[in-house]
Amino acid sequence: MLSVSAGPLALGMPQVMLIGSFLLALLVGWWSGRRSACNPEPQLFLLLLAGLLVARLSFVALYFELYRESPWSMLDLRDGGFLAMPGLLAGLALGVWLAWRDARLRRPLWLGLLVGVLCWSGGHLILQALERSSRLPEQALVDLRGHPVQLGDYRGRPLVINLWATWCPPCRREMPVLAEAQQRESGVTFLFVNQGEGARTVSDYLTEHGLWLENVLLDSGSRLGAQVGSGMLPTTLFYDADGQQRGSHLGELSSASLAHGLKRIVGEPPPAPERP
């Protein structure tokens, strides 16, 4: 399962795990500090914000070349660009410093922080294990001409599957990024699987916006999204050449977040040869 839906609202599992772990940390911190009337809630909020800030800055630094042309996009958190480990280490370091400054905070703050980190880490590892055990679905689709297509036919090369719809604003915003990547990444196959719309609607949209895409497929019953466990659009799935899922991205992609996903299935580019 990649996302959780509650009526019209859908949240990705990473966001659900982060929110749940933080709420548990708040509860444990309050319970531990109730006798001494020392509730570490403000400090835990500070740790969360500091961790998220460092995680974002680390991601931006890693892909700075892709953000340089549009610096304001560094502030657009919709691309999901965060590096978890630097953020986690920053939160732990700040927690040590806050506990050292105030002895009353040490027990409730550390217990809350410990439970929250363990809960998040365990959930993250389970989610990664489930994701990496997932294979390319055996799903029958059709192309814009009505010809049947099997997803299994695309094994043999790294594969990116984008689930989208013409009525979805973030899908529309990210489409030029994916279109450019399809032209640039010749060793990767990109599939654009429209969810729930007809060939005429999709063709008219692509023509109107000047998008020349290869491998545009139709999933009229939105079965693929249900099969991979995502109720969110857009959803982008990354598979290696053997059809093993290596990653996923829920929500709008930027050039940087797409590059981060591609790294999981194609690796780092080879170094340029040295000139004699």
Secondary structure, 3 states (H helix, E strand, C coil): CCEEEECCEEEEHHHHHHHHHHHHHHHHHHHHHCCCCCCCHHHHHHHHHHHHHHHHHHHHHHCHHHHCCCHHHHHCHHHCCCCHHHHHHHHHHHHHHHHHHCHHHHHHHHHHHHHHHHHHHHHHHHHHHHHHCCECCCCEEEECCCCEEEHHHHCCCCEEEEEECCCCHHHHHHHHHHHHHHHHCCCCEEEEEEECCCHHHHHHHHHHCCCCCCCEEEECCCHHHHHHCCCCCCEEEEECCCCEEEEEEECCCCHHHHHHHHHHHHCCCCCCCCCC
